[in-house]
Amino acid sequence: MMIDGFATRDDETRAFSQEERSFARGELARGARAGDYVVGYSIARGGCGAVYMARHAQTGARVAIKVLHGTLAASPKMVRRFLREVEVVRLLNHPGIVAIHDAGELADGRPFYVMEHLDGVTLDVLLRQEGRLSPTQALELLEPICSALDAAHAAGIVHRDVKASNIFVTGGAPRSVKLLDFGIAKLMEPDAGASGFTTAGRAPGTLTIMAPEQILGGPIDARVDVYALGVLLHRLLTGKLPFYSPDATELLRQHLEEPPPRPSRRTPLPAALDAVVLRCLEKQPDLRFPSVMSFLGTLREAVGEPAPRLGSLPDLVADAIAIHVDLRARLDADEIDDLLAEEIGRVLDLAEERLRGAGLALVSMTGNEILAMRVLPCDAEGALRGRRGVIELAAALHDEIAIGTRAARPGARVHANLCLHAGPVAVRSTQSPEIVGGALARVGAWAPAEDVDELCATAEAVRGIDDLELSAGPPGLVLISACPGQISSPAPTLRSGPA
């Protein structure tokens, strides 16, 4: 039996229609009304609510509407938190924070609020599209965010969730940056005492950015946002989070116990930027920057400070060849577990041993990547021999990893991309060259984004080496199918988990 288009219990076996499924999820249909606004299309859907593009019924002005999920609307606590976000944002009224115009309830009682509509993408999406940023670009993005946070802290509000997906970057010129989602912000309570921000109890947040005191449920203040800024700055500069594990318990342990990695271990950066990030990520709040503006001031100085030099020698430009080792868990693999993490670790250890043993400089290392380089002789013949030797090394390493990880077998859980490129780098000292930058270090510009089964290389890496068997690879790359002069691979030393 049907009532108003919906199935009743007399017709339980009938499949639900799209309209019914949307109704059950609390989704708003195109043309639905939310106060004085007409809903258009869905923009985003998160754990607590959904956001829609809408227009004012009379003026046609475009806005964004956030609606609390129906299942959460039954909880008075969640409704209070949702409405508190409106209170927080209206209290601040800052140009770096998305503006809220109106609030109300749908016919079914769910609360919603109306905010300015922004054209652009979140910083998280921008980083996934463009990779890591230069220090100057990172500073430009963080300046308006720090200004917004400073206003929030002055008003007695701690954001507690400063991350790339909560930062919106508009398109066009001039570009603006907005801080989003004050849904879990901590408002200063009337009886909070002189500290203003302090509250006790386990705080909500995002595990990848949470400060130790936030994890432990202790008192928190503005310095948890400083910690999150350190995590964000590390990601902006390196493209990677300072702490990460697929296991939540291990991730929390890293925040509580492990010293943070220096960004310069992952990409060439001045020591002054290392110092800024490491101070933000101190385990003890008292050791961090006392405010976001003191953090910003120090960051400005670090960005304007050149990389340290060895004595009075200037940086030199030299030709080099690079090997990029990029380990990936197959998308169709089982859920990441300890065995998979151990296997990735063993491959990285093997690659590091082989590359160091061959005398290459390890320019950057992360939890799944290694970038190694060798500076080439100045004469053409010596440079050609140097490139050939590194290609032979890469071919042997590629085969050894493939055998050890059973990469050639169906269902292999770890895939290794190995890619070669040759070009100029900036170095210090002519006695023991230290590689500090250059186009060769910008891996995202030449390494493949997709999985590649063969050893691959740029035209610059293989130019003039005639006895390689080459075939077309991804755009801008060739595949090295055979290397006649390949050095013999040692017996595989990897021990894989169960097949």
C-alpha positions as CSV (number, residue, x, y, z in Angstrom):
1,M,0.0,0.0,0.0
2,M,1.3,3.5,-0.8
3,I,0.6,6.7,1.1
4,D,1.7,10.0,-0.5
5,G,4.2,8.1,-2.6
6,F,5.9,6.2,0.2
7,A,5.8,2.5,1.0
8,T,4.0,1.3,4.1
9,R,4.5,-1.9,6.1
10,D,2.0,-3.7,3.8
11,D,4.6,-3.3,1.0
12,E,7.8,-4.0,2.8
13,T,9.4,-6.1,0.0
14,R,9.2,-3.2,-2.6
15,A,12.6,-1.5,-3.4
16,F,12.9,2.0,-2.0
17,S,12.7,4.8,-4.6
18,Q,15.5,7.4,-4.9
19,E,13.0,9.9,-3.4
20,E,12.5,7.7,-0.4
21,R,16.2,7.1,0.1
22,S,16.9,10.9,-0.1
23,F,14.1,11.4,2.4
24,A,15.6,8.9,4.8
25,R,19.0,10.5,4.7
26,G,17.4,13.9,5.2
27,E,18.6,15.3,1.9
28,L,16.9,18.4,0.5
29,A,15.5,18.1,-3.0
30,R,16.1,20.8,-5.6
31,G,13.4,23.5,-5.1
32,A,12.8,22.7,-1.4
33,R,12.3,25.8,0.8
34,A,14.5,26.8,3.7
35,G,12.9,29.9,5.1
36,D,13.2,32.6,2.5
37,Y,15.6,30.5,0.4
38,V,15.1,28.0,-2.4
39,V,17.5,25.0,-2.4
40,G,19.6,24.3,-5.6
41,Y,22.2,21.7,-5.7
42,S,24.3,19.9,-3.0
43,I,27.8,21.3,-2.4
44,A,29.1,19.0,0.3
45,R,28.0,16.5,3.0
46,G,29.9,15.9,6.2
47,G,29.5,14.0,9.4
48,C,27.2,16.6,11.0
49,G,25.5,18.3,8.2
50,A,25.0,19.0,4.5
51,V,25.7,22.2,2.6
52,Y,23.6,23.3,-0.4
53,M,23.7,26.2,-2.9
54,A,20.5,28.2,-2.6
55,R,19.0,31.5,-3.7
56,H,16.9,34.0,-2.0
57,A,13.3,33.6,-3.2
58,Q,12.8,37.4,-3.8
59,T,16.2,38.8,-4.7
60,G,17.8,35.7,-6.3
61,A,21.0,36.3,-4.3
62,R,23.1,33.1,-4.2
63,V,24.0,31.7,-0.7
64,A,25.1,28.5,0.9
65,I,22.9,26.7,3.4
66,K,24.1,24.3,6.0
67,V,21.5,21.9,7.5
68,L,22.0,19.6,10.5
69,H,21.5,15.9,9.7
70,G,18.1,14.5,10.7
71,T,19.6,11.8,12.9
72,L,21.5,14.4,14.9
73,A,18.7,16.9,15.1
74,A,17.1,14.6,17.7
75,S,20.0,15.3,20.0
76,P,19.6,18.6,22.0
77,K,23.4,18.6,22.5
78,M,24.0,18.5,18.8
79,V,21.5,21.1,18.1
80,R,23.1,23.4,20.7
81,R,26.5,22.8,19.1
82,F,25.1,23.6,15.6
83,L,23.5,26.8,16.8
84,R,26.6,27.7,18.8
85,E,28.6,27.9,15.5
86,V,26.2,30.6,14.4
87,E,26.8,32.5,17.6
88,V,30.5,32.2,17.4
89,V,30.8,33.4,13.8
90,R,28.4,36.3,14.3
91,L,30.3,37.3,17.4
92,L,33.6,37.5,15.4
93,N,32.4,39.2,12.2
94,H,35.9,38.9,10.7
95,P,36.7,39.1,6.9
96,G,38.8,35.9,7.2
97,I,35.8,33.9,8.5
98,V,32.9,32.9,6.4
99,A,29.9,35.3,7.1
100,I,26.5,34.0,8.3
101,H,23.5,35.9,7.2
102,D,20.5,34.1,8.6
103,A,19.3,31.0,10.6
104,G,16.1,29.1,11.0
105,E,14.4,25.7,11.0
106,L,13.1,23.5,8.3
107,A,9.5,22.3,8.3
108,D,10.7,19.1,10.0
109,G,12.4,21.0,12.8
110,R,16.0,20.6,11.6
111,P,18.1,23.8,12.2
112,F,19.9,25.5,9.3
113,Y,21.9,28.6,8.8
114,V,22.6,30.7,5.7
115,M,26.1,31.9,4.9
116,E,28.0,33.6,2.1
117,H,28.5,31.5,-1.0
118,L,32.2,31.1,-2.0
119,D,33.6,30.1,-5.4
120,G,36.8,28.1,-5.1
121,V,38.1,25.0,-3.3
122,T,39.3,24.0,0.1
123,L,43.0,24.1,0.8
124,D,42.9,20.3,1.1
125,V,41.7,20.0,-2.5
126,L,44.3,22.6,-3.6
127,L,47.1,20.7,-2.0
128,R,46.0,17.4,-3.6
129,Q,45.9,19.2,-7.0
130,E,49.1,21.2,-6.8
131,G,51.3,19.4,-4.2
132,R,53.5,21.2,-1.7
133,L,53.8,25.0,-1.7
134,S,56.8,27.3,-1.6
135,P,57.5,29.0,1.8
136,T,56.2,32.3,0.3
137,Q,53.0,30.7,-0.9
138,A,52.5,29.1,2.5
139,L,53.0,32.4,4.2
140,E,50.4,34.1,2.0
141,L,47.8,31.5,2.8
142,L,48.5,31.5,6.6
143,E,48.5,35.2,7.1
144,P,44.6,35.6,6.8
145,I,44.1,32.4,8.8
146,C,46.3,33.7,11.6
147,S,44.4,37.0,11.5
148,A,41.1,35.2,11.8
149,L,42.4,33.0,14.7
150,D,43.8,36.0,16.5
151,A,40.4,37.6,16.4
152,A,38.8,34.4,17.7
153,H,41.3,34.0,20.5
154,A,40.8,37.7,21.5
155,A,37.1,37.0,21.8
156,G,37.8,33.9,24.0
157,I,37.2,31.3,21.3
158,V,39.5,28.4,20.4
159,H,38.8,26.8,17.0
160,R,40.2,23.3,17.8
161,D,40.0,22.0,14.2
162,V,42.4,24.2,12.1
163,K,43.1,21.9,9.1
164,A,43.3,22.2,5.3
165,S,39.7,21.0,4.7
166,N,38.4,23.8,7.0
167,I,40.2,26.5,5.0
168,F,38.6,27.8,1.8
169,V,40.6,29.4,-1.0
170,T,38.5,31.4,-3.5
171,G,39.3,31.6,-7.2
172,G,39.9,34.7,-9.2
173,A,41.8,37.8,-8.3
174,P,42.4,38.9,-5.7
175,R,42.3,35.5,-4.0
176,S,40.8,35.4,-0.5
177,V,41.2,32.8,2.2
178,K,38.5,32.0,4.7
179,L,38.5,29.9,7.9
180,L,35.5,27.6,8.1
181,D,33.7,25.3,10.6
182,F,33.6,26.7,14.1
183,G,31.3,23.8,15.0
184,I,33.5,22.4,17.7
185,A,35.0,25.7,18.8
186,K,35.3,26.3,22.5
187,L,33.5,29.4,23.7
188,M,34.8,31.2,26.8
189,E,32.4,30.3,29.6
190,P,31.4,33.0,32.1
191,D,33.0,31.2,35.0
192,A,36.1,30.1,33.1
193,G,38.3,32.2,35.3
194,A,41.3,34.3,34.3
195,S,42.6,31.9,31.7
196,G,39.6,32.6,29.5
197,F,40.0,29.6,27.2
198,T,40.5,26.8,29.7
199,T,38.1,23.9,29.8
200,A,38.4,20.3,31.0
201,G,37.2,17.1,29.5
202,R,38.0,15.2,26.3
203,A,37.9,17.6,23.4
204,P,36.6,16.7,20.0
205,G,38.8,17.2,17.0
206,T,40.7,15.6,14.1
207,L,43.3,13.0,15.1
208,T,45.9,14.0,12.6
209,I,46.2,17.6,14.0
210,M,45.3,17.2,17.7
211,A,47.7,18.6,20.3
212,P,48.7,16.3,23.2
213,E,46.7,18.1,25.8
214,Q,43.7,17.9,23.5
215,I,44.1,14.2,23.1
216,L,44.4,13.7,26.9
217,G,41.3,15.7,27.6
218,G,43.1,18.2,29.7
219,P,42.7,22.0,29.9
220,I,43.1,23.6,26.5
221,D,43.7,27.2,25.3
222,A,44.8,29.0,22.1
223,R,48.0,27.0,21.9
224,V,46.1,23.9,20.5
225,D,45.5,26.1,17.5
226,V,49.2,26.9,17.3
227,Y,49.9,23.2,17.3
228,A,47.5,22.7,14.5
229,L,49.1,25.5,12.6
230,G,52.4,23.6,12.9
231,V,50.9,20.5,11.4
232,L,49.4,22.6,8.6
233,L,52.6,24.4,7.9
234,H,54.5,21.1,7.7
235,R,52.0,19.8,5.2
236,L,52.1,23.0,3.1
237,L,55.9,22.9,2.9
238,T,56.4,19.1,2.4
239,G,53.0,17.8,1.1
240,K,52.9,15.4,4.0
241,L,51.5,15.3,7.5
242,P,54.2,15.2,10.3
243,F,52.4,12.3,12.0
244,Y,50.3,9.7,10.3
245,S,49.2,6.1,10.8
246,P,46.1,4.2,9.6
247,D,45.9,3.0,13.1
248,A,44.3,5.6,15.5
249,T,46.1,4.3,18.6
250,E,49.5,4.6,16.8
251,L,48.7,8.0,15.5
252,L,47.8,9.3,19.0
253,R,51.0,7.7,20.4
254,Q,53.0,9.6,17.8
255,H,51.5,13.0,18.8
256,L,52.1,12.2,22.5
257,E,55.6,10.6,22.3
258,E,57.5,11.0,19.0
259,P,59.6,14.0,18.2
260,P,58.2,15.7,15.1
261,P,60.2,15.3,11.8
262,R,62.0,18.3,10.5
263,P,60.4,19.5,7.2
264,S,63.9,19.8,5.6
265,R,64.2,16.0,5.8
266,R,61.5,15.8,3.2
267,T,62.3,18.7,1.0
268,P,65.2,21.3,0.9
269,L,64.2,24.1,3.3
270,P,66.1,26.6,5.5
271,A,66.7,25.6,9.1
272,A,64.7,28.6,10.2
273,L,61.5,27.1,8.8
274,D,62.4,23.8,10.6
275,A,62.6,25.8,13.8
276,V,59.2,27.4,13.3
277,V,57.4,24.1,12.7
278,L,59.2,22.3,15.5
279,R,58.3,25.0,18.1
280,C,54.6,24.8,17.1
281,L,54.7,21.0,17.6
282,E,56.3,21.0,21.0
283,K,54.5,18.5,23.3
284,Q,54.4,21.0,26.2
285,P,52.1,24.0,25.4
286,D,54.5,26.4,27.3
287,L,57.2,25.6,24.8
288,R,55.1,26.6,21.8
289,F,54.6,30.1,20.4
290,P,52.4,31.9,23.0
291,S,50.0,33.2,20.2
292,V,49.3,32.9,16.6
293,M,50.6,36.3,15.9
294,S,54.0,35.5,17.4
295,F,54.0,32.4,15.3
296,L,53.2,34.5,12.2
297,G,55.9,37.1,12.9
298,T,58.6,34.4,13.3
299,L,57.3,32.7,10.1
300,R,57.7,35.9,8.2
301,E,61.3,36.2,9.3
302,A,62.0,32.6,8.4
303,V,60.5,32.9,4.9
304,G,62.6,36.0,4.3
305,E,65.8,34.4,5.6
306,P,67.9,32.6,3.0
307,A,69.0,29.0,3.5
308,P,72.1,28.7,5.7
309,R,75.4,28.7,3.8
310,L,78.6,26.8,4.4
311,G,81.2,29.4,5.3
312,S,81.1,32.2,2.8
313,L,80.7,29.9,-0.3
314,P,77.7,30.8,-2.5
315,D,75.3,28.1,-3.7
316,L,76.5,26.6,-6.9
317,V,74.6,25.0,-9.8
318,A,75.5,21.5,-10.9
319,D,74.1,18.8,-13.0
320,A,72.7,15.7,-11.2
321,I,70.6,12.6,-11.7
322,A,67.8,11.7,-9.3
323,I,66.0,8.5,-8.3
324,H,62.5,8.8,-6.8
325,V,61.1,5.8,-5.0
326,D,57.4,6.1,-4.3
327,L,55.7,3.2,-2.4
328,R,51.9,2.9,-2.7
329,A,49.3,0.6,-1.1
330,R,47.2,-0.8,-3.9
331,L,43.7,0.7,-3.9
332,D,42.2,-2.8,-4.1
333,A,44.3,-4.2,-1.3
334,D,42.9,-5.3,2.0
335,E,42.6,-2.7,4.7
336,I,46.0,-1.4,5.7
337,D,47.3,-3.4,8.6
338,D,50.6,-4.0,10.6
339,L,51.9,-6.5,8.0
340,L,51.4,-4.0,5.2
341,A,53.0,-1.2,7.1
342,E,56.0,-3.5,8.0
343,E,56.3,-4.5,4.3
344,I,56.5,-0.8,3.2
345,G,59.1,-0.2,5.9
346,R,61.2,-3.1,4.7
347,V,61.2,-1.8,1.2
348,L,62.2,1.7,2.3
349,D,65.0,0.2,4.4
350,L,66.2,-1.8,1.4
351,A,66.1,1.2,-0.9
352,E,67.9,3.4,1.6
353,E,70.6,0.8,2.0
354,R,71.2,0.4,-1.7
355,L,71.1,4.1,-2.5
356,R,73.4,5.1,0.4
357,G,75.7,2.2,-0.4
358,A,76.0,3.5,-4.0
359,G,77.0,6.9,-2.7
360,L,73.9,8.8,-3.6
361,A,72.7,11.7,-1.4
362,L,69.3,11.1,0.2
363,V,67.7,14.5,-0.3
364,S,64.3,13.7,1.3
365,M,62.6,10.8,3.0
366,T,59.0,10.3,4.1
367,G,57.0,7.4,5.3
368,N,56.6,6.1,1.8
369,E,59.1,8.0,-0.5
370,I,62.8,8.5,-1.0
371,L,64.4,11.1,-3.3
372,A,68.1,10.4,-3.9
373,M,70.6,12.2,-6.1
374,R,74.1,12.0,-7.5
375,V,76.0,15.1,-8.7
376,L,77.5,14.4,-12.1
377,P,81.0,15.2,-13.3
378,C,81.4,18.4,-15.3
379,D,82.8,16.8,-18.5
380,A,80.2,15.3,-20.9
381,E,81.8,11.8,-21.0
382,G,81.9,11.6,-17.2
383,A,78.3,12.8,-16.9
384,L,77.2,10.2,-19.4
385,R,78.9,7.4,-17.4
386,G,77.4,8.8,-14.2
387,R,73.9,8.7,-15.5
388,R,74.3,5.2,-16.9
389,G,75.6,4.0,-13.5
390,V,72.6,5.4,-11.7
391,I,70.2,4.0,-14.3
392,E,71.8,0.5,-13.8
393,L,71.4,0.9,-10.0
394,A,67.8,1.9,-10.4
395,A,67.1,-1.1,-12.7
396,A,68.6,-3.5,-10.2
397,L,66.7,-1.9,-7.3
398,H,63.4,-2.0,-9.2
399,D,63.8,-5.7,-9.9
400,E,64.8,-6.4,-6.3
401,I,61.8,-4.6,-4.9
402,A,59.5,-6.3,-7.4
403,I,60.7,-9.7,-6.4
404,G,60.7,-9.0,-2.7
405,T,57.2,-7.6,-2.6
406,R,55.8,-10.1,-5.1
407,A,54.7,-7.1,-7.1
408,A,54.6,-9.1,-10.3
409,R,51.9,-11.4,-8.8
410,P,48.1,-10.6,-8.9
411,G,46.9,-9.1,-5.7
412,A,50.2,-7.6,-4.6
413,R,49.5,-5.1,-1.9
414,V,52.6,-2.8,-2.3
415,H,53.5,-1.1,-5.5
416,A,56.7,0.7,-6.1
417,N,57.1,3.5,-8.7
418,L,60.8,4.2,-9.5
419,C,61.5,7.1,-11.8
420,L,64.7,8.9,-12.9
421,H,65.3,12.5,-14.0
422,A,68.4,14.5,-14.7
423,G,68.9,18.2,-14.4
424,P,70.4,21.1,-12.5
425,V,70.5,21.4,-8.7
426,A,71.8,23.9,-6.3
427,V,74.7,22.6,-4.1
428,R,77.0,23.9,-1.4
429,S,80.7,23.2,-1.2
430,T,82.7,21.6,-4.0
431,Q,84.5,19.1,-1.7
432,S,81.4,17.3,-0.4
433,P,78.4,18.6,-2.3
434,E,75.3,19.2,-0.3
435,I,72.2,19.4,-2.5
436,V,69.9,22.2,-1.3
437,G,67.4,22.8,-4.0
438,G,66.7,23.2,-7.7
439,A,64.2,22.0,-10.2
440,L,65.3,18.4,-9.8
441,A,64.0,18.4,-6.2
442,R,60.5,19.3,-7.3
443,V,59.4,15.7,-7.8
444,G,55.8,16.5,-8.5
445,A,56.9,18.2,-11.8
446,W,58.4,15.0,-13.3
447,A,57.5,11.8,-11.4
448,P,54.3,9.9,-12.5
449,A,51.1,10.4,-10.7
450,E,49.7,7.0,-11.7
451,D,51.1,3.5,-10.9
452,V,53.8,2.5,-13.4
453,D,55.0,-1.2,-13.5
454,E,58.3,-0.6,-15.4
455,L,61.2,1.6,-14.4
456,C,60.5,5.0,-15.9
457,A,62.6,8.0,-16.7
458,T,62.5,11.4,-18.3
459,A,64.2,12.1,-21.7
460,E,66.9,14.1,-19.8
461,A,67.8,11.0,-17.8
462,V,68.3,8.6,-20.7
463,R,69.6,11.1,-23.4
464,G,72.7,9.7,-25.2
465,I,72.5,6.2,-23.7
466,D,71.8,4.2,-26.9
467,D,71.6,0.6,-25.7
468,L,68.5,0.9,-23.5
469,E,65.3,-0.7,-24.5
470,L,62.8,2.1,-24.3
471,S,59.0,2.4,-24.9
472,A,56.5,5.1,-24.4
473,G,55.3,5.7,-20.9
474,P,53.1,8.3,-19.2
475,P,53.2,11.8,-20.6
476,G,56.8,13.1,-20.6
477,L,58.3,9.7,-19.6
478,V,59.7,6.6,-21.2
479,L,59.8,3.1,-19.8
480,I,63.1,1.3,-19.5
481,S,62.3,-2.3,-20.4
482,A,65.9,-3.6,-20.4
483,C,69.3,-2.2,-19.4
484,P,72.1,-4.3,-21.0
485,G,74.7,-3.0,-18.6
486,Q,72.6,-3.6,-15.5
487,I,74.6,-4.5,-12.4
488,S,73.7,-7.8,-10.9
489,S,70.9,-7.7,-8.4
490,P,71.8,-9.2,-5.0
491,A,69.6,-12.0,-3.7
492,P,66.3,-10.4,-2.4
493,T,66.4,-9.7,1.3
494,L,62.7,-8.7,1.7
495,R,60.4,-11.0,3.6
496,S,56.8,-10.4,2.6
497,G,53.7,-11.2,4.7
498,P,51.3,-13.9,3.8
499,A,50.4,-14.2,0.2
